Amino acid sequence: MSTRRPVFAPFAPALIKLALLPLTLSAQQTPTRPFPVDTASIATIHAAMSRGQLTCRQLVQRYLARIDSLDQRGPSVNSIIMLNPEALRTADSLDRVGSNAASRGPLHCVPLIVKDNFETRGLQTTGGSLALEGWKPNQDATMVAQVKAAGAIVLAKSNLAEWAFTPYETVSSILPGYTRNPYALDRVTAGSSGGTAAAVAMGFGTLGLGTDTGNSIRGPSAHQALVGIRSTMGLTSRAGVIPLNESADVAGPMARSMADAVRVFDVIAHSDAADTVTVSADSKRAPTYLTALARGSLRGARIGVLRQAYERPTLDTAVRRVFEQAVRDLRAAGAVVIDTVLVDSLDSIQRRQQGGCNRFKADLERYLAARAPNAPVRTIDDIVRSRRFHPTVEQRLRDAAQATEMPENAAGCRSREQVRAAMRVAFDAMMDGQKLDAVVYPTWSNPPRRIGDLNTPHGDNSQVFSPSTGYPAITVPMGYTRGGVLPAGMTFMGKAWSEYRLMQLGYDYEQATRHWKAPPKYTH
């Protein structure tokens, strides 16, 4: 296995050197202190630009300098696989748009961190695996194209659990070492979008894009005090994203605030001919999601506590206390909280699953075949023979290689779809019977584990309800455990296409509680 560390793009040293040059400001551009990129939001960036206090180039320079100081040096968060060598040139082109706000896109000059399973034209895309090292797709993933068209800059590609396999840690063969949690460097980021979460939390970009098959937007977001949105299946496109399980894969935003996450979501929630599951998206999406960002939405809202999602013997007592306070805060903001609500016959529904369903081989090989002859490998067998992967994923690759049936023909996969349909019926019946706007539960029942610890309880509560139904779930910071150090998140989940209502509730809770705080200040 190669030990070469392909961290940065070929032109990155020059890019970093430019980023570290002193900034020259005109007479009207004399800020009293450097623009705080580690806490910046879309709104504060655009406000500073409108005042003439910040250019797009200066913003990108500051982010690049921060990455240079803190990702592979200092605390060594180890979240960035490569930088975009075109970032400064893109910034210059956006600066030429001028100061007229009407001519800017909604994400004008917003530097994004993109998980390295999104195709990015001209940039290496690896899925975290050395098997795809050096592969540069010919096109952008739909979601990447959408945010670029809205004015965003792909600043960097972030680390992930290789092939997005694990929700528990972020480690891959393309970037040696674990990605570390900025709130406590000895703790995991969860998986598999942990690199995006760590980079956004650390202030290496304004926000990020991740993917979520069972957990991987919401878990890393909860572990790093971020907002993460998993949409209704079919509201956002996965075209151009390396698949793990196309029956459950969803892509979406991760941000330090609900407002930023919603602003990205408003751009990406659309139908896409390249992803047929999104055929209904344009008719189901809200005219705009931005109006959901209003105070007072919790008043009179009916919210159920879904204890089935999180109550187990290993529930951490500190997480329980933080969640109980969150429930009190919901009530204080005017919500009617029903404690407890139950999805009827949940156990019996889950027992209907007969046989296994491993879609990874079929989904990945279809994806690679569609990119031939550009893709460097074609099959799971090619990957296994290459030996270019992290040892921790070998068994999963070998298990996937043993699959002989296409998912459409596999009895286990058909059984799983029947279970999912029954879950939707039962969940809807609970929501309608109680007249609920949403249910809530801790996103994880336990704090982030120490790096290397795969024995103590993990506490992942994200795998069952949202992925099984295909319904939306949003995680929002709800506080901290272990002396106020380790972040914890609360999930708001609702029926299909209820993103607008969930955003209203999540935003009002966020604004009422103001839990977000930056990680410790690290210096190099």
N, C-alpha and C positions, 0 to 999 in steps of 0.2 A: 504493500500500500504506500502511495506517495506520502511523504511527510512535508512536502512543500506547502507553505501557507499562503493561499491565494486570496489575501485579505482585500487588496485594493486593486482598482483598475490600472492598466499600464501607465496612464498619464497621471495617476493620483499624486505622486510626489510633487510634480509641478503644480497640481491643483492645490495641494496643502500649502506649498510655498506661497502661492498667490493669496491664499486665505489668511496667511499670517502677516502679510505686508501691512504697514500702518495705513489706516483709512484716511483719505483726504476728503474733507467736508467743505462745502461752500459756506458762505457767510450765514445763510439761513439754516444750515445743517450743523448745529452746534449743540448736540445733546449733552446734558451735564454728566451722564454716565452711559456706558455702552448699553445698547438695546438688550433687554433680558431674554435671550432666545430660549433659556431653559424653562421659562414660564409663559412664553408668548402664546397668544391665541390668534386665530384668523382676524378677529376684530382689532386686537392691539397692533398687529402688523399693518393692517390696512389703514388704521388711524395714524400710525407713525408715518406711513408713506404719504398720506394725504396732507400731513403737516409739513412735508418736506424734510423730515428728520431721519429718513431711512430710505435707502434704495434697495432694489432687489439684490443687486450684487453684494452690497454690504451685509444683508441678511444671510445670504448663502455663505459668504466668507466667514461669518461668525459661527455658523453651524459647523462648517468644515474645521475651523480651528478648535471648536469644542470636541468634535469627534477625535481629532488628532491628539488632544491632550488627555482624553479620558477613556477611550475605548480600548486601545492596546497599551496604554500607559496609565500611570496613576492607579485608579481602582481596577483597571482592566476589565471593564464590563463585558467585552468580547461579544458584541452584538452585531457588528457590521461585517458582512462578507466582502462587499466592494462598494466603492464610491462611483458615482456617475461622472466621467471625465468631461461631459458636456454641461454640467450643472451651471458653471459660471457663464458660459456662452448663452445658455438658455436664459439665465438671469438678465444678461445684458439685453437680449431681445425683448424681454418683458419690460425692462426699464424704458425701452424705446416706445412702448405703448403710450407713455406719457403720464401725466398726473391726473388726467380726466378719469374719474372713477367710473363714468358711464361706459368707457371703452374697455374696462377690465372684466375678466371673468370672475365668477363668484369665489374661485380659489386662487385668484391672482397672486403669483409668487409665494405660494404656500409650499414649503419644502416637505416632501413626504418620504417616509421610510416604507419601503415595499418589501414584503416577505418574498424570499427568493424561490417561491413556487409560482409567482406571476410572471408570465412572459413579458419581457421588456425589450423592445426592439433595439438592437445594437449593444445590449448589455448581456453579460453571461447570466443564464438562468439554470439553476442546478437542482432544485428540490433538496438542497443540502447534501447532495451526493457527488463524490468524485467521479462517478460513472457519467455524469453530465458536465464535467469540468470543461470550460471553454465553449460550451454551446451558446450561440447567440441566435435567438429566434428572429424570424423575418418580420414579425409583427408584434404589436402590443396586445396583451390581454385586454378584453373589452373594458374592464374596470380601469385599467391603467390609461387606456385611450380616453376614457370619459374624464378622468381627473386632469389629464394633460390639456384636453380641450377647454376645460374650465379654468386653466391658467396655472395649475399646480406644477411643481418641479419634482421629478423623481430624483431625490438627493442620493439615496443609497439603497442597496439591497441588504436585507437583514437575515440573520441566522434563523434556523428552524430545526426542530427535531427532524432528522433525516427522513425524507419521504412523508413527513407529517405523521409519523407512526405513533408517537407517544404523547399523552397529555401531561406527563409527569416531570419532564426535564427537557432542556433545549441543548442537544448535543448532536453534532453531525460530523461527517468525514471531510466536508469542504472547508470547515473552519475548526482547527484543533482546539479542544478545550470546551468547557461548559460556558454558556452564557449565564451571567450572574445577575441576581436581583439587585437593582440599585438601592433599594431600601435596606438591604442587609446582604452584603456581598458573599456571605457563606450560604445563602438560600437560593432555591431554584426559582425560575421564572414561570413554572408550569411549562406546558408544551401546547401545540407545536409552534404557535406564533410567538413564542417567548422572546425571540430576537427583536421583533417589532415592538413588543410591549416594553422591553428593557430600554430600547433606543428612544422611544417616545417619552417614557418616564424620566430618562436621563437628560432629556432636552437635546437629543441629536437631530431631531426633526420636529416640526410642529404637530404632526399626527402621522398615522400609519394605516396601511392596509394589511389585513390578515385573513386567514381562512379558518373555517370552523366546521369540522365534520361531526365531532361529538362534544367539543369543549374549547377548541383552540383559539377562538377570539375571546370568549368570556372568561376562561380560567386565567390566562396570562393577564388579562385586564384587571381581574380582581386581585391577583397577586401583586400588581404594580400600581394600584390606585387609579386605574383608568376607567373610562366608559368604553364598553364594547358592545356592538350591535350585531346580533345574528338575526337576519330578516326571515320572514316567511319564505319557504322554499318557492322560488320562482319570481321573486320580486327584484332580485339582483342577479347579474350574469356571472357565470363561472367560466365562460369561454376564454381559453388561453391560460387557465390555471391548471397546473399539473394535478391530476385527480388522485384522490385516495379512495373515495367511495361516492360515485356520482349520485347515488340515491339520497345522500345526506350532506354532501359538500355545499357550503355556503361561503361567500366572500363578503367582507365588509370592513367598516372603519373601526379604528381604535384611537382614542384621543384623551387629552387631559380634562376635557369638559364635555358636557352634553351638547352645548351649543356647537362646538367644533365637529363632533361626531355627526350631528344632525345636518350641518351644512354640507358635509361630504355625502351623506346619505341622500340628500335632496338631488345631488348630481348623478348618483349611480343607480337609483331605483328606476329602472326602465326595462322595457322589452328589448330583446336582442335576438336577431335572426340566427346568430351563431350559437345560441343556447335555447333550444326549443322549450325548455321548462319555463321560460320567462314569457311565454306567449300572452298571458293575461296581465302582465305587469303594468302596462300603460293604462289599462282600464281599472286596475285595482289600486294603484298608488294614489296618494293624496295629491290634489293639485299643487300643493307645496307643503313640505314638512316644517318650514321655518316658522310658521305661525304656531306650531306646538310649543315654541319656546316662550311661554307666558306663565307668570305666577298665578297662583290660586287654583290650579287644576286639581289639586288633591281635595279641595272642599267638596264634600258629598260623594266622592269616589268610593266605590265598593271594592275592597281589596281583600282577598282571602289568603290566609297563611297556609301554604301547602307543605304540611309537615312530612308527608310521604317523601318529599324530595330530599330531606336532610336529616331527619331524626334517626339516629342509629347509635349503638353503644359507644362508638368512638368519637362522637361529636365533641369537639373541643369546648370546654366550659367558657373560655374567653370569647370564642366566636359566638356561642349562645348568648352571652351577655350583650355583646355588641349588636346582635340581631334583635334581641328583645328591646334594646334602646331604640333601634331603628323603627320597630313597630310602634313604640310609644311616640316617636317623632312623626310618623304617618298620622296617627290619631290627633296629635297636637296641631297638625296642619289641616285638620278637618276631614280626614278620610274616615270612612266607616270600615273598620277592620274586622273581618269575621275569622275567628280562631276556634276551630280548625275546619278547613274544607278538605274533602277527599275525592279523588278520582275513583269512582265505584269499580269494584272487581279488578283492580289493577293487577294483583298477583295472578289471578286466573287468566287475564288477558296475556300477560307475559309468558305464562306456561304454555300458551298455544304455539310458541315458536318450536318448530320441528326441523332439526338439522341446521347445519351451518350455511353461511352465505359470505364467501370471500370474493368481493368484487374487484379487488385491487388489480389482479393480473389482467382481467378483461378490460377494465377501464383504462389502465395505464397503457396497455399495448395498443388499444384503439387510438389513444391520444398520440402515441409515438408514430404509429402508422400514418396518421394524418399529417405528420411533419416530415415524413421521409421525402427526399434523402438527407434532409438537413439534420435530423436527430442523430446523435452519435451511437445510440443503442436502439434496438427494436423490441426486445423482449426481456422478461424477467430473467430468463436463462442467460441472456447476454450479460445482464448486471451481475448475476451470481458468478459467472465464469470470469468476469473482469477482476473480481476481488477488490473493486474500488468502492468500498462502503465501510461504514463504521461497524465494528464487530457486534455491537448491540442490536443491529437490525438484521443480522444474517439469518436467524431462525425465521423471522417473519417473511423475509424474501423467499426462503426455501419453502415455507408453508404456502405462500402464494403461488409459487411455481408448480405446486402439486394440483392446483385447481384444473379440472378438465372440462367442466361444463360452463357454458356461457350463462351469465346471471339470469337471463330471460328464461332459460330452460331448467334452472336448478330448483329443486323442490324447496330447499332451505330458503332461497331468496323469495320465492312465491309466498312461503309461509311468513316471512318477515313482513312483506307488504300487507298481508292480511292482519297481522298484529298491529301494524301502524294504522291501518284503517280503523280497527277497533279502538285503538288509543284515541284517535281523533273524535270518534263518536262519544266515548266516555268523558273526555276532557270537555267537549262542547256541552254535554249534558250537565256537568258540574258547573260550568260557567253560566249557562242559561238558568239552571235551577236556582242558583244563588244570586243571579243578576249581577255578576261580577264584572268589573272593568279589567282586573288583572289579578294574578296571584303573585306572591313574593316568597322568597326563600334565600338563605345564604348561598352564594354562588359556589363556595367550597365550605365544608364543615370543619376544616382544619387549616391552620396557618401554613404558609410555604415551608416545605421541608428543607432540611440542610442538603446541600449538594452531595450527591453520592448515597443518600439515604433513600432506599426503596422499600424499607421495612415498616416504618411507622405509618399510621393511617394517613392517606393522602387527602381524603375529604372531598373529592370531585363530585359535585351534584349536577353536572351539566349534561351527562350522557343520555339520560332517559327521556325527559318530557319534551323538550324542544326538538331534538333530532328525530325522535320517534313519531311525533305528530307533524313535523315540518312547520311548526308555528314559531312566531317571533319571540325572542328573549333579549333583554338588555340588562347588562350588569352596570351598576353604579357604585362608587365607593360608599361604604357605610361606616367606616371607622378603622381602628387599628388595634392590634393585640400585642402582647409581649412588651408591655411598657410603652405603648403608643408607637411601636416601631414597624410592625408587620401589617400591611394593608389587608383589609377584608372587603368583600363586595356583596351587594344584594342584587338579586335578579328580579326584574319585573317581567312576567310572561303573560301573554294573552292569546286570544283566538287568531285564526288566520287573518292577515291583512290589517291587524290592529296596531301597527307600528306607530301611527300618529298618536293614538291614545297612550300607549306606553311611553312615548317621548314626552308627552305632557306630564305624566305622573313622575317619570324619572327626573325631568328638569325641575319640577316644583320641589321634589324631595332634595335634590342636589342644592338648590338655592336656599332651602330652609335650613340645611344642616352644614353646608360648606365644609365637608370632610377633607377635600383634596388638599394635600400639602406636598411640596417637592421633597425628593430624597435628600439625604445629607449632602452638604456642600463638599465636594471632593476637589482637591487640587493636585497638580502634578509637580 
